Amino acid sequence: MHINKQLMCYFKKYKLLLIILYIVCTLAQILELIPVYVFGTIVDFIIKGNFIEVKKRVIYLIILFILFNSFNIVETLLTVYLRNKITNDIKETIVKKTFRLQMEDFNQIKDGQIITELENDSNVISNFITNDIPSMIISVITILISLFLIVKLSINLSIIALVMIPISMITSFVIGKFIKKYTIKGKYLSDNYLSFVQEFLIKFKEIRCLSIQDIVSKIYKKSINTIADNVMKTSITNTISNLMSSLLTSVTEWTIIIYGAWLIINKYLTVGTYVAFNSYLQKFSTSLQQIFTYNIQVQALKVSLIRINDLFEYTEEEYNKLGKKQRIEGQIILKDISFSFKKDNKSVLNNINLVIPKNSFYVIVGANGSGKSTLLNNLIRLYKQTEGNILVDNTPIDDINLRYLRENIIYIQQDSYLFNATIKENLSILNRNSSMSKIIEACKLVGIHSNIESLPNKYDSMIGKNGINLSGGQKSRLIIARALLKNPKIMLFDEITSELDAQSEMDIMEILKNLSKNHTILMVAHRINAILAAQKIIVMDNGSIVGFDTHSNLISNCENYKSLFLNQINDIEQKII
């Protein structure tokens, strides 16, 4: 999307209110300029001794004051309302787009970039629409009216004032290039900074355990110093710009004071006219400076629009695209599946062929990097296979509505998240219609109901940040219970027992075996308890299936599996010794 079209998208929804805002701003500015002229005539009438005319013009000033402040109140309320609305709309659009990104594209975007776009770029755009544009309109109107009046009041003094315009334009153009450069760099540094902060907060416990606080602190210090350096360069550039504008304005004012005094002394100009001219010149100069200062805001706006536009250039998942929604029974068929990432085109899955019957419990094993998790990601369409077909109940998953597919397939990962909320709220998040009886039934099925009932607040107990108040086994049971409330036919598990003790792992395996009577269970695992609990075992190596059978057959016929299994046995023996 072109950035000008993108900007117009934010105008359309509130077009009428924005037009009203701009009209109100225009009228308010015109009303603010008139008193200057009236005040100049008052000075002349005072000198002439015409008190009646002075009183009339004071009444004009009172009327103008009331009108101006009425418009000003409307302008303020409209500005705040529209800025909040537009900011929230932009944020909502960014979040919705982020959720629709294909997983490969999302993995390439830094978390800090999305945070910056939400908290910074959205405000830059909304402020430009609701604050900067009205201010530009006011400045332009002020320049035009002031220019007309200063020329009308004194053509000779006006010529001196107009000399500053081309010089200011050249200065603004040159400075603007540096501002844009530092703004782009500042956004990039902010992305990196926020990503780093998020990472060390997530890994806070690990950082302390590894005793690498000093190293992380040095990296943090370097990051904030780099940002500070860029901010300083931007500030210096802005200061130079303001200094140049101020110098030009001051030189012009000094020249006009000297020449204006000469005109008054020689009776070519009245005092009231000079006062009015000087007032309008001041407004003209200030507005002209502001117009050139807006170049900075425009450069910041361009950078923000380009960044958000880059996000919207990514291809979206076809989440709501029409597709089949037939009842899913749970059979999975993989035909000649191959997959490689777009980034490096390196093959991760190679010619996978597999049939998993409904209501079964299969385990995938293999060395790290063999493609186990990638296979699960393909099954739920987080990644799309490069070649071949994946079928659920003989229907290609590409033909099934993606939302419907994910409502019937649950994917539980090793680091599945629990929210800092009550147990009940965590359990019902996948199915808001879950009744209390259904929640209790699911918890009984996974053997955690009695634990919950022993808590002071039972199902209304807070579980803490990512379930910190629960044991590893309790977290796993709670996550499985949450999945059951969604009632999927296919359940995918990725190393969910890797951090559990042996007894907890055995309990979870028993739960999964029971669930496989009515659900298709496919699990990535590497520990013996998980492997032996499965009906069949899929052995992967370098993206290919090198074995597929029961444990007893694989231990005799598959060298890869035998090696993996014996390594597990050796590790256990060494720990015992």
KOLLUM-567355 format. One record per residue (C-alpha): x, y, z. Coordinates in Angstrom, 2 decimals, padded with zeros to 5 digits, m for minus. Each point is the difference from the previous one (the first is absolute). Example, Ala and Ser with C-alpha at 12.3 -4.5 7.8 and 13.67 -1.06 7.14 Angstrom:
BEGIN
east | north | up
012.30 | m004.50 | 007.80 .
001.37 | 003.44 | m000.66 .
This chain:
BEGIN
east | north | up
000.00 | 000.00 | 000.00 .
001.41 | 003.43 | m000.95 .
000.63 | 002.14 | 003.09 .
m002.26 | 002.85 | m001.28 .
m002.87 | m002.47 | m000.47 .
000.75 | m001.46 | 003.41 .
m000.24 | 003.44 | 001.60 .
m003.33 | 000.61 | m001.76 .
m001.36 | m003.22 | 001.53 .
000.30 | 001.56 | 003.43 .
m001.87 | 003.12 | m001.21 .
m003.02 | m001.72 | m001.50 .
m001.63 | m001.41 | 003.12 .
m000.13 | 003.40 | 001.75 .
m000.17 | 002.16 | m003.12 .
m002.95 | 002.14 | 001.13 .
001.38 | 000.67 | 003.48 .
003.44 | 000.82 | m001.42 .
m001.51 | 002.46 | m002.48 .
m001.89 | 001.65 | 002.86 .
003.22 | 000.12 | 002.03 .
001.93 | 001.64 | m002.85 .
m002.79 | 002.55 | m000.62 .
m000.20 | 000.84 | 003.71 .
003.80 | 000.43 | 000.12 .
m000.15 | 002.30 | m003.03 .
m002.77 | 002.18 | 001.45 .
001.71 | 000.16 | 003.39 .
003.23 | 001.18 | m001.61 .
m001.74 | 002.68 | m002.06 .
m001.72 | 001.24 | 003.16 .
003.36 | 000.08 | 001.79 .
001.55 | 002.19 | m002.73 .
m002.70 | 002.67 | m000.15 .
000.63 | 001.51 | 003.50 .
003.56 | 000.95 | m001.06 .
m001.36 | 002.28 | m002.70 .
m002.70 | 001.38 | 002.36 .
002.63 | 000.72 | 002.65 .
002.06 | 001.95 | m002.56 .
m003.02 | 002.26 | m000.77 .
m000.58 | 000.46 | 003.75 .
003.54 | 001.38 | 000.37 .
m000.61 | 002.51 | m002.82 .
m003.40 | 001.07 | 001.49 .
001.63 | 000.45 | 003.41 .
002.63 | 002.29 | m001.55 .
m002.78 | 001.92 | m001.79 .
m002.03 | 000.20 | 003.25 .
m003.11 | m001.74 | m001.45 .
m001.28 | m001.81 | 003.13 .
m003.33 | m001.12 | m001.56 .
001.77 | m001.98 | m002.73 .
002.28 | m001.53 | 002.62 .
m003.03 | m001.29 | 001.98 .
m001.56 | m001.47 | m003.17 .
003.12 | m001.93 | m000.83 .
000.33 | m001.34 | 003.56 .
m003.51 | m001.44 | m000.41 .
001.18 | m001.60 | m003.28 .
002.92 | m001.55 | 001.91 .
m002.35 | m001.46 | 002.66 .
m002.23 | m001.58 | m002.68 .
003.06 | m001.40 | m001.80 .
001.32 | m001.39 | 003.31 .
m003.25 | m001.89 | 000.69 .
m000.18 | m001.42 | m003.55 .
003.67 | m001.01 | m000.05 .
m000.15 | m001.86 | 003.32 .
m003.24 | m001.77 | m000.98 .
001.68 | m001.34 | m003.14 .
003.12 | m000.81 | 002.01 .
m001.97 | m002.21 | 002.44 .
m001.60 | m001.91 | m002.88 .
003.42 | m000.39 | m001.65 .
001.59 | m001.40 | 003.17 .
m002.76 | m002.54 | 000.66 .
m000.08 | m001.17 | m003.62 .
003.79 | m000.33 | m000.11 .
000.19 | m002.16 | 003.13 .
m002.92 | m002.18 | m001.10 .
001.32 | m000.56 | m003.53 .
003.60 | m000.56 | 001.09 .
m001.04 | m002.76 | 002.42 .
m002.33 | m001.61 | m002.55 .
002.53 | 000.04 | m002.86 .
002.83 | m001.23 | 002.26 .
m002.12 | m002.91 | 001.22 .
m001.10 | m000.85 | m003.57 .
003.62 | m000.10 | m001.19 .
001.04 | m002.16 | 002.96 .
m002.90 | m002.38 | m000.58 .
000.89 | m000.24 | m003.70 .
003.65 | m000.80 | 000.82 .
m000.98 | m002.70 | 002.53 .
m002.50 | m001.59 | m002.41 .
002.60 | m000.01 | m002.78 .
002.60 | m001.52 | 002.34 .
m002.37 | m002.84 | 000.92 .
m000.59 | m000.71 | m003.71 .
003.68 | m000.15 | m000.96 .
001.39 | m003.25 | m001.29 .
002.22 | m001.57 | 002.64 .
003.14 | 000.18 | m002.13 .
m000.48 | 003.76 | m000.49 .
m000.82 | 000.59 | 003.67 .
003.25 | m001.73 | 001.02 .
001.96 | 002.54 | m002.06 .
m001.50 | 003.02 | 001.81 .
001.54 | 001.20 | 003.25 .
m002.41 | 000.23 | 002.94 .
001.29 | 003.51 | 000.66 .
m001.06 | 001.12 | m003.48 .
m003.62 | m000.94 | 000.62 .
000.05 | 001.64 | 003.45 .
001.48 | 003.21 | m001.47 .
m002.62 | 000.05 | m002.74 .
m002.75 | m000.42 | 002.58 .
001.25 | 002.54 | 002.53 .
001.90 | 002.51 | m002.14 .
m000.84 | m000.12 | m003.68 .
m003.76 | m000.07 | 000.66 .
000.31 | 003.18 | 002.08 .
002.15 | 001.70 | m002.65 .
m002.69 | m000.61 | m002.63 .
m002.98 | 000.99 | 002.18 .
001.80 | 003.12 | 001.25 .
000.78 | 001.00 | m003.58 .
m003.65 | m000.33 | m001.03 .
m001.57 | 001.67 | 003.04 .
002.72 | 002.46 | 001.10 .
002.55 | 000.64 | m002.72 .
m002.42 | 000.41 | m002.91 .
m002.21 | 002.50 | 001.89 .
003.15 | 001.81 | 001.11 .
001.20 | 000.11 | m003.61 .
m003.37 | 001.35 | m001.12 .
000.17 | 002.66 | 002.71 .
003.56 | 000.90 | m000.99 .
m000.86 | 000.26 | m003.70 .
m003.09 | 002.16 | 000.71 .
002.04 | 002.18 | 002.36 .
002.72 | 000.42 | m002.64 .
m002.48 | 000.91 | m002.75 .
m002.05 | 002.45 | 002.07 .
003.06 | 001.51 | 001.70 .
001.76 | 000.33 | m003.34 .
m003.02 | 001.75 | m001.52 .
m000.27 | 002.42 | 002.93 .
003.72 | 000.81 | 000.34 .
000.15 | 000.75 | m003.73 .
m003.13 | 002.13 | 000.34 .
001.40 | 001.83 | 003.06 .
003.50 | 000.63 | m001.42 .
001.38 | m001.29 | m003.29 .
003.52 | 001.20 | 000.82 .
000.22 | m001.84 | 003.33 .
m001.59 | m003.09 | m001.63 .
002.83 | m000.31 | m002.54 .
002.52 | m000.28 | 002.84 .
m002.12 | m002.68 | 001.71 .
m000.37 | m002.12 | m003.15 .
003.78 | m000.33 | m000.55 .
000.14 | m002.64 | 002.79 .
m002.33 | m002.47 | m001.78 .
002.35 | m001.59 | m002.60 .
002.87 | m000.18 | 002.52 .
m002.26 | m001.79 | 002.52 .
m001.20 | m002.45 | m002.68 .
003.55 | m001.02 | m000.94 .
000.99 | m000.43 | 003.66 .
m003.07 | m002.14 | 000.72 .
000.62 | m002.24 | m003.02 .
003.63 | m000.70 | 000.97 .
m000.81 | m000.59 | 003.69 .
m002.96 | m002.26 | m000.93 .
002.29 | m002.58 | m001.63 .
002.01 | m000.40 | 003.21 .
m003.18 | m000.18 | 002.11 .
m001.39 | m002.84 | m002.13 .
003.30 | m001.90 | 000.22 .
000.11 | 000.25 | 003.81 .
m003.72 | m000.83 | 000.31 .
000.40 | m003.25 | m001.98 .
003.03 | m000.95 | 002.06 .
m001.85 | 000.89 | 003.22 .
m002.91 | m002.32 | m000.87 .
002.43 | m002.84 | m000.80 .
001.84 | 000.50 | 003.31 .
m003.31 | 000.13 | 001.87 .
m001.06 | m003.31 | m001.59 .
003.22 | m001.67 | 001.13 .
m000.25 | 001.51 | 003.48 .
m003.57 | m001.16 | 000.62 .
000.76 | m003.47 | m001.37 .
002.98 | m000.28 | 002.33 .
m001.98 | 001.19 | 003.05 .
m002.77 | m002.49 | m000.76 .
002.52 | m002.84 | m000.35 .
001.80 | 000.66 | 003.27 .
m003.29 | 000.33 | 001.90 .
m001.20 | m003.33 | m001.41 .
003.36 | m001.65 | 000.73 .
000.50 | 001.81 | 003.32 .
000.16 | m003.18 | 002.08 .
002.45 | m001.67 | m002.40 .
002.24 | 003.10 | m000.06 .
000.27 | m000.06 | 003.80 .
000.62 | m003.75 | 000.11 .
002.81 | 000.33 | m002.56 .
001.39 | 002.99 | 001.90 .
000.31 | 002.09 | m003.16 .
m001.67 | 003.16 | 001.37 .
003.16 | 002.04 | m000.60 .
000.22 | m001.07 | m003.65 .
m003.69 | 000.77 | m000.59 .
000.37 | 003.34 | 001.80 .
002.92 | 000.96 | m002.27 .
m002.02 | m000.86 | m003.11 .
m002.89 | 002.05 | 001.40 .
002.28 | 002.95 | 000.77 .
001.43 | m000.08 | m003.52 .
m003.53 | m000.03 | m001.43 .
m001.24 | 003.02 | 001.98 .
003.25 | 001.91 | m000.67 .
m000.43 | m000.54 | m003.75 .
m003.58 | 001.28 | 000.22 .
001.14 | 002.99 | 002.08 .
002.70 | 000.79 | m002.58 .
m002.56 | m000.02 | m002.82 .
m002.39 | 002.17 | 002.06 .
002.83 | 002.47 | 000.61 .
000.79 | 000.22 | m003.73 .
m003.69 | 000.56 | m000.74 .
m000.20 | 002.70 | 002.69 .
003.12 | 001.75 | m001.33 .
m001.49 | m000.02 | m003.51 .
m003.30 | 001.40 | 001.30 .
001.86 | 002.64 | 002.03 .
001.97 | 001.12 | m003.05 .
m003.24 | 000.18 | m001.99 .
m001.71 | 002.07 | 002.68 .
003.06 | 002.24 | 000.40 .
000.13 | 000.72 | m003.74 .
m003.73 | 000.83 | m000.06 .
000.33 | 002.17 | 003.10 .
003.00 | 001.83 | m001.45 .
m001.80 | 000.75 | m003.28 .
m003.08 | 001.22 | 001.89 .
002.01 | 002.17 | 002.35 .
002.05 | 001.64 | m002.78 .
m003.24 | 000.76 | m001.85 .
m001.62 | 001.49 | 003.14 .
003.06 | 002.16 | 000.77 .
000.05 | 001.38 | m003.53 .
m003.75 | 000.75 | 000.12 .
000.33 | 001.79 | 003.38 .
002.64 | 002.34 | m001.41 .
m001.77 | 000.62 | m003.30 .
m003.46 | 000.23 | 001.67 .
001.28 | 002.59 | 002.49 .
001.35 | 002.08 | m002.89 .
m003.42 | m000.19 | m001.78 .
m001.87 | 001.10 | 003.17 .
002.41 | 002.87 | 000.73 .
m000.37 | 001.26 | m003.59 .
m003.83 | m000.30 | 000.14 .
m000.20 | m002.77 | m002.62 .
m001.58 | m002.42 | 002.51 .
m002.31 | 000.36 | 003.01 .
000.80 | m001.59 | 003.37 .
m003.21 | m002.11 | m000.09 .
000.83 | m001.31 | m003.48 .
003.55 | m000.87 | 001.13 .
m001.36 | m001.82 | 003.10 .
m002.44 | m001.98 | m002.17 .
002.72 | m000.73 | m002.59 .
002.40 | m001.23 | 002.65 .
m002.66 | m002.23 | 001.57 .
m000.93 | m001.54 | m003.35 .
003.67 | m000.37 | m000.91 .
000.57 | m001.86 | 003.26 .
m002.85 | m002.39 | m000.82 .
001.25 | m000.33 | m003.58 .
003.56 | m000.83 | 001.13 .
m001.15 | m002.45 | 002.70 .
m002.33 | m001.81 | m002.40 .
002.69 | m000.16 | m002.66 .
002.42 | m001.54 | 002.50 .
m002.68 | m002.52 | 000.98 .
m000.62 | m000.95 | m003.64 .
003.67 | m000.85 | m000.42 .
000.05 | m001.76 | 003.38 .
m002.84 | m002.24 | m001.24 .
002.55 | m001.48 | m002.36 .
001.31 | m001.89 | 003.03 .
m003.49 | m001.38 | 000.75 .
m000.48 | m000.91 | m003.65 .
003.29 | m001.95 | m000.05 .
m001.02 | m001.84 | 003.19 .
m003.42 | m000.72 | m001.54 .
001.59 | m001.43 | m003.16 .
002.20 | m002.32 | 002.06 .
m002.98 | m001.21 | 002.09 .
m002.17 | m000.57 | m003.08 .
002.80 | m001.89 | m001.78 .
000.51 | m002.25 | 003.04 .
m003.70 | m000.82 | 000.33 .
m000.24 | m000.39 | m003.78 .
002.87 | m002.53 | 000.12 .
m001.99 | m002.01 | 002.56 .
m003.06 | 000.02 | m002.26 .
002.04 | m001.19 | m002.97 .
000.35 | m003.43 | 001.62 .
m002.33 | m002.73 | m001.26 .
m002.86 | m000.90 | 002.32 .
m001.26 | m003.41 | 001.02 .
m003.28 | m000.87 | m001.71 .
m001.62 | m000.23 | 003.41 .
m003.56 | 000.93 | m000.95 .
000.08 | m001.27 | m003.58 .
m002.95 | m002.19 | m000.91 .
000.78 | m003.68 | 000.21 .
m001.46 | m003.33 | 000.99 .
m001.34 | m000.41 | 003.53 .
m000.98 | m003.65 | 000.01 .
000.16 | m001.96 | 003.25 .
003.58 | m001.00 | 000.85 .
000.46 | m003.58 | 001.23 .
003.76 | 000.13 | 000.53 .
001.76 | m002.00 | m002.71 .
003.22 | 001.63 | m001.30 .
001.66 | m000.91 | m003.31 .
003.29 | 001.48 | m001.20 .
000.87 | m000.54 | m003.68 .
003.48 | 000.88 | m001.25 .
000.35 | 002.96 | 002.38 .
003.04 | 002.21 | m000.40 .
000.64 | 003.36 | 001.60 .
002.70 | 002.67 | m000.10 .
000.12 | 003.52 | 001.47 .
m000.26 | 002.89 | m002.45 .
002.90 | 001.81 | 001.65 .
002.76 | m002.47 | m000.90 .
m001.90 | m002.60 | m002.05 .
001.61 | m002.70 | 002.13 .
m001.96 | m003.25 | m000.02 .
m001.42 | m000.88 | 003.44 .
m002.46 | m002.77 | m000.92 .
000.63 | m002.47 | m002.81 .
m002.60 | m002.20 | m001.68 .
m002.00 | m000.83 | 003.15 .
m002.64 | m002.71 | m000.45 .
m002.10 | m001.03 | 002.99 .
m003.49 | m001.15 | 000.98 .
m001.22 | 000.66 | 003.56 .
m003.42 | m001.60 | 000.69 .
m002.60 | 001.78 | 002.09 .
m000.06 | m000.63 | 003.77 .
003.65 | m001.04 | 000.17 .
003.07 | 001.01 | 002.02 .
003.23 | 000.39 | m001.98 .
003.31 | 001.48 | 001.13 .
002.63 | 001.69 | m002.20 .
003.65 | m000.39 | 001.06 .
003.27 | 001.13 | m001.48 .
003.11 | 002.06 | 000.62 .
m000.20 | 003.78 | 000.35 .
m000.57 | 001.64 | m003.38 .
m001.44 | m003.12 | m001.60 .
m003.27 | 001.77 | m000.92 .
m002.36 | m001.24 | 002.76 .
m001.44 | 003.38 | 001.03 .
m000.05 | 001.24 | m003.59 .
m002.21 | m002.97 | m000.92 .
m002.52 | 001.00 | 002.70 .
000.13 | 003.62 | m001.21 .
m000.92 | m001.20 | m003.49 .
m002.91 | m002.06 | 001.33 .
m001.63 | 003.06 | 001.54 .
000.97 | 002.20 | m002.98 .
002.31 | 002.33 | 001.90 .
002.33 | m000.89 | m002.87 .
m001.15 | m001.13 | m003.43 .
001.61 | m003.04 | m001.55 .
002.16 | 000.72 | m003.05 .
m001.05 | m003.23 | m001.73 .
m002.55 | m002.76 | 000.54 .
m003.36 | m000.15 | 001.77 .
m001.16 | m000.23 | 003.60 .
m003.48 | m001.48 | 000.34 .
m002.34 | m000.11 | 002.97 .
m002.71 | m002.64 | m000.56 .
001.00 | m000.16 | m003.70 .
m000.46 | 003.79 | m000.45 .
003.09 | 002.14 | m000.76 .
000.51 | 002.43 | 002.87 .
000.48 | 002.80 | m002.56 .
m003.68 | m000.50 | m000.92 .
m001.20 | 000.17 | 003.62 .
m000.92 | 003.37 | 001.48 .
003.07 | 000.96 | 002.06 .
m001.97 | 001.30 | 002.99 .
m002.08 | m003.20 | 000.04 .
003.16 | m002.16 | m000.34 .
001.61 | 001.63 | 003.05 .
m003.19 | m000.30 | 001.99 .
000.22 | m003.78 | m000.50 .
003.76 | m000.41 | 000.38 .
001.69 | 001.16 | 003.20 .
003.77 | 000.54 | 000.06 .
001.57 | 000.04 | 003.47 .
003.67 | 000.96 | 000.15 .
002.61 | m000.43 | 002.70 .
m000.27 | 003.68 | 000.97 .
m003.80 | 000.28 | m000.26 .
m001.02 | 003.15 | 001.84 .
m002.24 | 000.35 | 003.03 .
m001.37 | 003.48 | 000.67 .
000.34 | 001.83 | 003.30 .
m003.68 | m000.55 | 000.76 .
m002.19 | m002.44 | 001.91 .
m000.01 | m003.74 | m000.73 .
m003.56 | 000.28 | m001.32 .
000.90 | 002.87 | m002.35 .
003.01 | m001.91 | m001.35 .
m002.06 | m003.13 | m000.60 .
m002.84 | 001.77 | m001.80 .
002.12 | 002.21 | m002.26 .
m000.23 | m002.41 | m002.98 .
m003.72 | m000.51 | 000.46 .
m001.87 | 002.88 | 001.63 .
m003.17 | m002.07 | 000.08 .
001.50 | m002.61 | 002.34 .
m002.32 | m000.63 | 002.94 .
001.37 | m000.60 | 003.48 .
m001.07 | m003.64 | m000.19 .
001.97 | m000.45 | m003.27 .
003.06 | 001.65 | 001.56 .
m000.15 | m002.30 | 003.03 .
m000.51 | m003.03 | m002.26 .
003.12 | 000.87 | m002.05 .
002.06 | 000.54 | 003.15 .
m001.13 | m003.32 | 001.45 .
000.95 | m001.70 | m003.25 .
003.60 | 001.27 | 000.27 .
000.17 | m000.55 | 003.76 .
000.35 | 003.58 | 001.23 .
m003.48 | 000.66 | 001.44 .
000.92 | m001.11 | 003.54 .
003.07 | 002.28 | m000.01 .
m002.12 | 002.97 | m001.04 .
m002.66 | m000.76 | 002.62 .
002.69 | 000.03 | 002.70 .
000.87 | 003.63 | m000.78 .
m001.63 | 002.76 | 002.13 .
m001.76 | 001.59 | m003.00 .
m000.34 | m003.24 | m001.97 .
m000.62 | 000.78 | m003.71 .
000.19 | 003.74 | 000.73 .
003.62 | m000.30 | 001.19 .
002.58 | 002.13 | m001.82 .
002.72 | m002.10 | m001.64 .
002.62 | 002.77 | m000.22 .
002.19 | 001.07 | m002.91 .
000.08 | m002.92 | m002.48 .
m001.27 | m002.36 | 002.72 .
002.79 | 000.74 | 002.48 .
m002.22 | m001.17 | 002.88 .
m000.36 | m003.48 | m001.56 .
002.37 | m002.94 | m000.25 .
001.18 | m001.23 | m003.41 .
m002.38 | m002.95 | 000.09 .
m002.94 | 002.19 | 001.02 .
000.74 | 002.44 | m002.83 .
000.07 | m002.85 | m002.54 .
m003.28 | m001.42 | 001.30 .
m001.62 | 003.43 | m000.06 .
001.15 | 000.60 | m003.59 .
m001.39 | m003.36 | m001.11 .
m003.29 | 000.68 | 001.83 .
m000.20 | 003.37 | m001.80 .
000.50 | m001.78 | m003.32 .
m002.73 | m002.54 | 000.81 .
m002.52 | 002.79 | 000.58 .
000.53 | 000.99 | m003.63 .
m000.91 | m003.61 | m000.83 .
002.36 | m000.51 | m002.97 .
000.13 | m003.31 | m001.86 .
003.76 | 000.28 | m000.60 .
002.49 | 000.92 | 002.74 .
003.65 | 000.84 | m000.76 .
002.52 | 000.13 | 002.87 .
003.58 | 001.25 | m000.26 .
002.30 | m001.09 | 002.86 .
m002.57 | 000.84 | 002.70 .
001.53 | m002.44 | 002.50 .
003.66 | 000.85 | m000.52 .
000.28 | 001.96 | 003.28 .
m002.13 | m002.30 | 002.16 .
001.18 | m002.59 | 002.51 .
m000.41 | m003.68 | m000.90 .
m003.22 | m000.52 | 001.99 .
m001.69 | 003.12 | m001.41 .
001.04 | m001.04 | m003.49 .
m001.47 | m003.48 | 000.47 .
m003.25 | 001.55 | 001.26 .
m000.22 | 002.26 | m003.06 .
000.68 | m002.93 | m002.33 .
m002.79 | m001.97 | 001.61 .
m002.35 | 002.96 | m000.50 .
000.96 | 000.24 | m003.69 .
m000.48 | m003.76 | m000.50 .
m003.53 | 000.32 | 001.37 .
m000.68 | 003.06 | m002.15 .
001.06 | m001.90 | m003.12 .
m003.16 | m002.10 | 000.28 .
m001.93 | 003.00 | m001.36 .
002.78 | 002.24 | m001.35 .
002.91 | m000.31 | m002.40 .
003.19 | 000.70 | 002.00 .
003.30 | 000.84 | m001.70 .
002.85 | 000.88 | 002.31 .
003.62 | 001.06 | m000.40 .
002.06 | m001.56 | 002.80 .
003.41 | m001.41 | 000.82 .
m000.34 | m001.50 | 003.49 .
m000.58 | m003.74 | 000.55 .
m003.30 | 000.30 | 001.88 .
m001.54 | 001.96 | m002.87 .
001.45 | m002.30 | m002.66 .
m001.19 | m003.24 | 001.59 .
m003.53 | 001.33 | 000.58 .
m000.66 | 000.46 | m003.73 .
m001.78 | m002.49 | m002.25 .
002.51 | 000.71 | m002.75 .
003.18 | 002.02 | m000.28 .
001.10 | 002.21 | m002.92 .
003.79 | 000.34 | m000.26 .
001.34 | 003.08 | m001.82 .
003.51 | 000.88 | m001.15 .
001.05 | 002.98 | m002.15 .
m003.58 | 000.77 | m000.98 .
m000.91 | m003.54 | m001.06 .
m001.87 | m002.88 | 001.62 .
002.53 | m002.80 | 000.50 .
m002.18 | m002.23 | 002.16 .
m003.68 | m000.53 | 000.78 .
m001.14 | m002.89 | 002.19 .
m000.46 | m001.20 | 003.56 .
002.81 | 000.26 | 002.53 .
000.80 | m003.72 | m000.08 .
000.32 | m000.06 | m003.79 .
001.96 | 003.25 | m000.27 .
002.53 | m001.02 | 002.65 .
000.87 | m002.97 | m002.22 .
m000.29 | 001.52 | m003.44 .
000.79 | 003.72 | 000.20 .
003.56 | 001.07 | 000.85 .
m000.97 | 003.66 | 000.53 .
m002.68 | m000.92 | 002.51 .
002.20 | m002.55 | 001.72 .
002.73 | 002.64 | 000.39 .
m002.45 | 002.59 | 001.40 .
m001.49 | m002.51 | 002.43 .
003.34 | m001.36 | 001.23 .
001.32 | 003.55 | 000.52 .
m003.01 | 000.61 | 002.26 .
000.75 | m003.19 | 001.94 .
003.69 | 000.96 | 000.34 .
m000.93 | 003.49 | 001.27 .
m002.28 | m001.52 | 002.64 .
002.68 | m002.50 | 001.09 .
002.63 | 002.72 | 000.32 .
m002.35 | 002.11 | 002.15 .
m000.64 | m003.01 | 002.26 .
003.74 | m000.70 | 000.34 .
